[in-house]
Amino acid sequence: MVLEHLPSMSSNAEIAEEMYVSVNTIKAHLKSLYRKLEVSSRRAAVRRARELNLFARGAKPRPVRGRLSHRSPNTSAARILVARRRRHACSRQRRR
């Protein structure tokens, strides 16, 4: 859930990478969150979510993880994802 990532002040790109979605998907989710929480900034959204107790009790901000690599703890899933991204990038270049 995008809301859980907001207290860590991660960038949209970092959140997207961790959730395996595009940056535009994160932007759309944030826009929706801001509208529902009736705020206009990320900090205000975090403040409002805390006021409404939307974060799990005792939950700490999620740490920002680095890029996936073949050394990732979940190697099989990481390798599959990296391979898909490479194939997708290669197929895009061939179309041009």
C-alpha positions in Angstrom: 0.0 0.0 0.0 1.4 3.4 -1.0 0.3 5.0 2.2 2.7 2.8 4.2 5.7 4.2 2.3 5.0 7.8 2.8 6.5 8.3 6.3 9.9 7.1 5.0 9.9 10.0 2.5 11.0 7.7 -0.3 10.8 9.1 -3.8 8.0 8.1 -6.1 10.6 6.1 -8.1 11.8 4.2 -5.0 8.2 3.4 -4.0 7.4 2.2 -7.5 10.5 0.0 -7.6 9.7 -1.6 -4.3 6.1 -2.2 -5.2 6.9 -3.4 -8.8 4.7 -0.8 -10.5 5.4 2.2 -12.6 6.0 5.7 -11.3 2.8 6.8 -13.0 0.8 4.3 -11.0 2.3 5.7 -7.8 1.5 9.2 -8.8 -2.1 8.2 -9.5 -2.4 6.5 -6.1 -0.9 9.5 -4.3 -3.3 11.8 -6.1 -6.2 9.7 -4.9 -4.8 9.5 -1.4 -4.4 13.3 -1.2 -7.9 13.8 -2.4 -9.4 11.3 0.1 -7.3 12.7 3.0 -8.2 16.3 1.8 -4.5 17.4 1.8 -2.2 18.7 -0.9 1.3 17.4 0.1 3.0 14.3 1.2 3.8 15.6 4.7 0.3 16.7 5.2 -0.9 13.2 4.1 1.4 11.5 6.7 0.2 13.9 9.4 -3.5 13.3 8.5 -3.0 9.5 8.3 -1.5 9.5 11.8 -4.4 11.6 13.1 -6.8 9.0 11.7 -4.7 6.1 13.0 -4.3 4.7 9.5 -0.8 3.4 10.2 -0.4 0.1 12.1 0.4 0.7 15.8 4.1 0.7 16.4 4.8 0.6 12.7 8.1 2.1 11.8 8.8 3.8 8.4 9.8 1.2 5.8 13.5 1.3 5.0 14.4 2.2 1.4 15.7 -0.8 -0.4 18.2 -0.8 -3.1 17.7 -2.0 -6.7 17.0 -5.6 -7.3 20.0 -7.7 -8.3 20.9 -11.3 -8.6 22.2 -11.0 -5.0 18.7 -10.2 -3.6 17.5 -12.5 -0.8 14.5 -13.5 -2.9 16.7 -14.6 -5.8 14.3 -16.5 -7.9 11.6 -13.7 -7.9 14.3 -11.1 -8.4 15.9 -12.9 -11.4 12.5 -13.4 -13.0 11.6 -9.7 -12.6 15.0 -8.5 -13.9 14.8 -10.8 -16.9 11.4 -9.6 -17.8 12.5 -6.0 -17.6 15.5 -6.7 -19.8 13.4 -8.5 -22.4 10.9 -5.7 -22.4 13.6 -3.1 -22.8 15.2 -5.1 -25.6 11.9 -5.5 -27.5 11.2 -1.8 -27.2 14.6 -1.0 -28.8 14.1 -3.5 -31.7 10.7 -1.8 -32.6 12.4 1.6 -33.1 
